[in-house]
């Protein structure tokens, strides 16, 4: 016997138990279990209808999908992700999330299971705390979508602070070391090293620069995009990392002759010619740069220094000489004060330096005629470098 209504119905199965079904919009749903009495089945329908009317209904059938299936669909539907970000997410899922949690249904993902998985990521030397934090943030974001989709009632990712990265303090190069590295590296990368330091551009932004982005008359460089290199070796021109990444950055006066030489001898032809090309006027490859960089750091004796640390070096110089957080955000293309402050850390020997310390900083890096951040003067390439650093908004 079946009792029907325009919204839901209860029917008796051959086993003698009762099954409830109902509609949400045009989709028919079955109760997740059968009932021993018709009264229990109707009580379930009444509770379900109340939950729907109050916006608290959860599709229990949808929650039976595995995390692997849901996460795969979630990533596929993020068409606006930058290619490198999509690759990062795919790798985190494949290597660190799905091997443990992939077969589990969304309904069975509970906070204790999440805590056990997260603890496992942190228990050994790999993948490391930073990757564990990235993996946790991604999982939390995916399951937040499941909550928005009414598949889950609550997000089971509830470990306080688990998504926060505590990156190790990176080394900061001295001005002398920067110029030593510029001298030691393959000549095609010399001006790249100086520009990375004294403009604080990201590597992808530097790779995307063309002649038309450079205005030496007004001593500015316009950042409009970044060149991303994917796992398969393909290159993609993408927007900057954040909306704040589209910016115009002032160029220190002493860098102008270096850039003029770059334009004359190294840059690609035409307005669209890359400022820092590789072979055949095409963008240089990260692998080629990093190989040359490792040779240079070994020669200078700063093996621990990464190329990206040059960006931190430039930010630290600006912070040391009094640049405000807002000025750092504008120059570095950061959308948040926290990110700008994190990049503009000071070296250990200068850990207490503040804007008020500017006179002592200038005395230790004295030069004549310097009026802008990063402006510098060299008596010769082999002589000792003297520098004056004064903050400026880019």
DAQUI-V553816 format. One record per residue. PHI is phi in whole degrees, -180 to 180 (* if undefined). Layout:
PHI ; PHI
This chain:
* ; -123 ; -104 ; -111 ; -140 ; -60 ; -108 ; -147 ; -151 ; -128 ; -134 ; -90 ; -86 ; -56 ; -75 ; 96 ; -88 ; -116 ; -116 ; -110 ; -137 ; -155 ; -117 ; -122 ; 67 ; -102 ; -101 ; -91 ; -125 ; -102 ; -60 ; -68 ; -149 ; -96 ; -127 ; -78 ; -134 ; -66 ; -59 ; -64 ; -65 ; -69 ; -64 ; -61 ; -62 ; -64 ; -66 ; -65 ; -66 ; -65 ; -64 ; -63 ; -66 ; -100 ; 72 ; -111 ; -76 ; -119 ; -77 ; -66 ; -72 ; -66 ; -71 ; -84 ; -71 ; -75 ; -60 ; -59 ; -67 ; -67 ; -66 ; -63 ; -67 ; -59 ; -69 ; -63 ; -83 ; -91 ; -70 ; -91 ; -65 ; -65 ; -54 ; -66 ; -66 ; -61 ; -64 ; -61 ; -63 ; -61 ; -67 ; -63 ; -65 ; -67 ; -95 ; -125 ; -107 ; -72 ; -57 ; -98 ; -104 ; -55 ; -74 ; -75 ; -73 ; -60 ; -64 ; -93 ; -77 ; -121 ; -51 ; -61 ; -66 ; -64 ; -64 ; -64 ; -61 ; -65 ; -62 ; -64 ; -64 ; -92 ; -78 ; -124 ; -68 ; -123 ; -84 ; 102 ; -65 ; -65 ; -67 ; -62 ; -65 ; -63 ; -64 ; -65 ; -62 ; -65 ; -60 ; -62 ; -67 ; -63 ; -74 ; -66 ; -66 ; -63 ; -66 ; -63 ; -82 ; 61 ; -90 ; -120 ; -81 ; -137 ; -80 ; -77 ; -84 ; -132 ; -85 ; -64 ; 79 ; -68 ; -92 ; -90 ; -89 ; -114 ; -69 ; -67 ; -62 ; -89 ; -70 ; -115 ; -80 ; -82 ; -61 ; -61 ; -66 ; -60 ; -71 ; -65 ; -66 ; -62 ; -75 ; -81 ; -79 ; -49 ; -53 ; -67 ; -106 ; -56 ; -71 ; -60 ; -61 ; -67 ; -68 ; -60 ; -75 ; -90 ; -116 ; 60 ; -77 ; -73 ; -60 ; -61 ; -69 ; -64 ; -66 ; -86 ; -67 ; -123 ; -56 ; -70 ; -83 ; -104 ; -127 ; -73 ; -62 ; -102 ; 55 ; -136 ; -130 ; -99 ; -99 ; -120 ; -170 ; -141 ; -101 ; -107 ; -107 ; -87 ; -60 ; -84 ; 91 ; -72 ; -112 ; -131 ; -87 ; -124 ; -63 ; -58 ; -58 ; -134 ; -61 ; -69 ; -70 ; -78 ; -160 ; -117 ; -113 ; -73 ; -103 ; -57 ; -58 ; -72 ; -85 ; -60 ; -60 ; -64 ; -71 ; -62 ; -66 ; -62 ; -65 ; -77 ; -120 ; -126 ; -64 ; -69 ; -76 ; 79 ; -62 ; -92 ; -70 ; -66 ; -67 ; -124 ; -83 ; -99 ; -79 ; 56 ; 62 ; -94 ; -58 ; -70 ; -90 ; -58 ; -59 ; -66 ; -62 ; -66 ; -64 ; -65 ; -65 ; -63 ; -63 ; -68 ; -65 ; -66 ; -66 ; -88 ; 86 ; -127 ; -57 ; -79 ; -80 ; -93 ; -60 ; -64 ; -66 ; -65 ; -63 ; -64 ; -60 ; -61 ; -66 ; -67 ; -60 ; -65 ; -65 ; -62 ; -97 ; 108 ; -64 ; -79 ; -60 ; -62 ; -66 ; -64 ; -58 ; -66 ; -71 ; -91 ; 76 ; -96 ; -90 ; -127 ; -60 ; -63 ; -64 ; -64 ; -66 ; -67 ; -73 ; -94 ; -75 ; -107 ; -66 ; -56 ; -73 ; -120 ; -61 ; -104 ; -65 ; -139 ; -52 ; -67 ; -86 ; -53 ; -56 ; -69 ; -66 ; -68 ; -64 ; -79 ; -131 ; -80 ; -157 ; -95 ; 78 ; -85 ; -132 ; -137 ; -55 ; 81 ; -63 ; -151 ; -135 ; -122 ; -64 ; -160 ; -67 ; -96 ; -86 ; -69 ; -83 ; -122 ; -140 ; -115 ; -120 ; -131 ; -67 ; -154 ; -82 ; -92
